[in-house]
Each structure stands twice: as C-alpha cells, then as structure tokens.
Amino acid sequence: MKTKSLLLLFLVSLQSLFAQEIVGSWEGDLSVQGTKLPLIFNIQKNGEFYLSTLDSPMQGAKGIPVKETIYVNNELKINAPNLNLKFEGLFKGETIDGTFIQNGASFPLILNRKKGDAPVLNRPQEPKPPFDYPIEEVIFVNPKDKNTLAGTLALPKNKKDFPVVVLITGSGAQNRDSEIFGHKPFAVIANDFAQKGIGVLRLDDRGVGGSSKGTTEDTSANFATDISAAVDFLSAKGFGKIGLIGHSEGGLIAPIVAVQNKKVQFIISLAGPGIPIDQMMLLQSQAIAKSQGATPAQIEASTAFNQKVYAYIINYKGADLKTDFQPFVKEEFKKITQSQGLSESQIDNFVAQQTQNITSSWYVYFIKFNPDLYWSKLKIPVLALNGSLDVQVKATENLAGIQASLAKAGNKKVAIKELPGLNHLFQEAKTGATAEYLTIEQTFAPTALNTMSDWILGLK
C-alpha cells in the first residue's frame, strides 16, 4: 500500500463511510423555463480525492471535466468554473437534494442514482411487511431547537406494560433505519424487539426523510436535545419504562441525554466511546491502517500527523479557526508527502476538504469530547457492548473506559460485554475491516439482538 493513502487516515471518522456510497453516477432533470434538461454527474474516488465529470445528454456533451469535487459530512460540492456552474447538495442515501447554480441563476436539482449503477445486495434480515404488530408514524417538535422530527414507533401486540427504547444513530445524517451499505440495522432491531415485547422509536436525523433541517452549527449536544424531546414525547404518550440505545456517536449522545433527562431509565451503548475522543480516533486510525496492510512505520507517521491535527483543534484559542487551520494543515501535509510528487491542486483539494470537515462545529465539539464527563454521573442500568473486531471504536479500551466511569458514579447496575467476532456494525465478520461492511449479508448478529433484548426484559 502506498504511503500517501495511509498518511491521510486521520480523515477516517465515524462519518466517512458514507463517502463510499456516493461514488457512481447520479442523474436528475434541471427545469429551466418549462424545459427539462437531463444532467448526469459521474463521481469517482482516487485515493482520498474525488473526481467528477458531467454529462448533458440533450446537448450531446459527455465526460465534461469538473475542477473540484468535495464531499464532507454528507454534503457534496461540485465546482466547474470553466462552465461557470456549481452544484451543492445533501446526500440522503437514495437521493442528493441540492441546488444547481450557473451564471448567477439558481435552480433546485434532485439527483437519483443512475439505474443499474447500484449493486444488487442481498439483505436477508431486512423486515418485510405486513407486520404482525402495531406501527405508528409519528412527528413531533424539539421545543429547544424548534426543529421537527419524524419517525416510526413499533409496539408489541397485545401488551399493556412494556419497555420502550429510542434508537440513536451514529455520525452523519442517517434515516430512521440507520441505513448504510444497503443494511437497515435499526429496522432489524425494531422488528426483533417488537416481537419480543419491547417498543422501539426510531427517527430520521435532522435534514433526512421527514425531519426538518438543522443548522451548520449543530453538534452532538444539539442532537442530544432531539433524543431528549423523543423521550418526552414517549412519556407524554403514557410510556414509563423508557430507555436509550445509541450506536457509535449515538453511544456518546445517550449518556448526555440520560444526565439531563431523568425520564431515561436505562441505556445500551453499542460501540459507544468510553475514552476521550482524540484518543479513540488515534486508535481508530491505527486499527484501520493495520487492517489495510499498513507497516508499523506508516502507522507511526500517520499517528504523529493525527496527533498534531487533533492537538491544534483542541488547544486553539484564536478567533477564526477555519482561516488559521488551513495554512497549518497544508504545511504539515506537505512535510509528510514531499517525496510523493503530489501536484499543488491535489494538495489544495485535500486541504480544502479537511479544513471544511475538521473546523466544523460538529467536529470541534466531537474531538474535544470526553465521555467520562457524563458516564461518571449515571446510576441507571447500563449495558455496554462492543464487537471484538471493531476497528472504529476499539472494544478493549472503550469498554474499559465506560466501566471505569460508571464505577466512579458508584453504579452497580452495569453489564460490560465484548462480543466475539463482531465488527463495528455488529455483523459477524472475518477481520472487522470497513471494506467488509458492504459484502456481509448479515445486518445485525442474532447474538447481539438477543443480548440486548434479554437484558432489557430482565430489568427490574
């Protein structure tokens, strides 16, 4: 493996996996003065850089090169100054909803994946209707941030007194099924739990599906207010045994909500952080690099680079992080790639993507976060699970961190379990490498489902 790709591993975060799903051809119709003009954007990835071309079939144009393609935090930006046009859109899994701008005029443009471009994936666990339990489509408002949230409430049939959980997605804007790589893990959990006697509320994240958009300044703290509003919504409907299940970043959000909202009676952390996030991210980058065949020297080099970047963000005291960070990361990046012959445009593209990502409000809050601040205040029952093959949130270190924090709180109602052979998505895996997520047919291991449901139903 070339050093170049490894030295960029500090990019790999809990959000970056969605990048793999945007690669391909996307088509949409631009409506101009009553005339529909079909456009096709062809997006590819070269190492850590995105490359795009534009097709305009009605104009006989194909493969028009695009100067700049940036994809960060589910937001796609395409810039073709030679045509004086731009496209900016939000990736929503099946569509990219955005705005096409040319010569100062703006037009809405929704792109759909080109037919035949997406692989046919077998997902045998995906629930299929009709369902033999009640399902309710719900909508409510977060009174704190004033945003609207939409979701699905699945309830066990013929039961009057049962626990209900709110599912919390990981990083990146996701739909209520937490859909990724054709998998719908939250739909699988909801279907399994409803049949066992546990209610489940799952929600579209801000700006996805039926939920309204948030702002560019949103952080995990804002998302925690959404989940707290969901808890209050369930309480108002008469439910009393309310718990939270958070995956990845959702496992960071769950303890925030539980500390602030006393209606939460229990928590399940699925691959949730248990150590300071900068430390977790270093372990993540190292594990992913190793799973991709990196040498110890390459891992050491990327770790040193990552440490400088994280330290810069954490310790920054200036007034304009975005402006100050860009020359810093460019200088550091040039130091470690000077022998690799990268062009100035490649370097600038990399720096632009990273500056936008790492200086965002969400990332700054995230990289500074220490889960101990919240886990150490909780006395409610907690089940913390990790897969032994998780390369994104390492099981040993993070489970130990959660356990130590809960011990500080004097919490005796704790179960900590490392599930053998499972990856970050709780699939039965061979290596745990991120490249396996798409190819594994299983969505969520039965052993993980049973561990969660048995624990919930056993609570007194």
Steps between C-alpha positions, in 0.01 A plus 500: 500500500629846412598731782282777358171331578614408847610846593147620435347262751422774746207566267336174594233581754164361599350695210732412216347168404215676324755627250519154350131511413514825304741361241318429172275678250218729611232639267235767528289736290573870512183702435577822309208711375276197469761286324657197663873462451638164616838514674724219623783538751752215499688487832808289556763482772877498448662425833360767731404738218170521312482542125188581298384541145173644369278364223227701328335247266262744327795722411710208381760569770666218691791478740539876558774527763416661833776691674399444863296237681476514879298258709495557876236433767254369236526832312609490136650804330589495130666799336560540125626857448567427132121473462429759769288247689478347846293231665451469874292222648432280802545124462196318639582143405272461198511862385719809502278803561664820392528818301648549153655844445614637162571857397350624825166320456397229749277200433396211727644169382437156651738228386416131508746217463508397136311178437729203481776686680430364848592138575228250584545417868352207689381602846305201636430656842321805360142496634227482238133596552239411599603521866305323773543778755382864516704762316440872533656777292572788738605862476582747778698818564819538700398796720861605561630530142150533344572232236248234394580130541331213320523133575341159543373353825474120503314346793451143618150368444262401778717654772418785739815538710827479313832685463555739208837605359611792287764403244779754441696495174875538461683784327378650176143578398314169492143391454290329766630158394863614546544384142852438372630278218151365439468393863217626723616406850245710690215343302638158590524594870148647505351191335682263736413695814132551415457126465667447839294755692708820473383821333738692273504861379742570216542845345623670186799720582481873433463575129419139407165343409217668686716695746572868443848634441724616779776756464865487400587569864333186637707276727440179695356720775227617261427144394467410867211747527323309220526177696391667821195635313430144384510378859257773603277410204484136615437606859210721390350198323497316833811286478699465820783252439699706250857418401759604242705293257777696331736374234848654460450878538152405620678329789655837580166680480311251721678585827468873428122457474479274806684752717268780388168313481405292804225320308771278347509180703770296322762519225656260252823618338578332169867570420474830688810699600638449849825698475581857386410526133845608382641182652220292351566647154871422519420139583247495217746628241765253615260204490366589156850552363607162636192332350600648162852359518694801625851456635590606855701792356203622298268475798748690714522779240123538465455489879750783548317705237162430659625599843614839369164562333294403805722698736468808277119482511478423872742773605396771253429834669474729198200672344484334155577130509424434133733773376783407736471123459536495121865617477589282800366178351642583158849544643478179702358307207778618271761382752380141492427481127792693356655189346178378340465744211155634580392791283410834654137448400491161675640656815257791484206263445602295803547809715163645394317179589672465836461864595126485437465173690727547798412862573125435498315559826406132517859379464649750745244401766555133423881495513498691832244270660577283802225240564607468864330833573163330451554128564642585844168661603267211417350254747234350272549151347753495215587228250812578296573280197783494248605254236846350547582582135387864514769715333312829542428501873750256648328265743761448772585863562151646465319238705760541773447876489123470538542251785745727684274803463194313627705372794574865585127556518461204732274336243449130583245434223752458222566227242806530274533248216739454211327288237745269319529525122279807450602822324399863555158439342451188714525267204674164521826584323832346402734794561283794606640712218268771370520351150301198627192699603351501148583139415357339816136399446416496869376836631509445877622188678230303687732468800505879533122525459443233765754650740317835486144369523578252777664776704211745451233244584699395807507847651307537823 
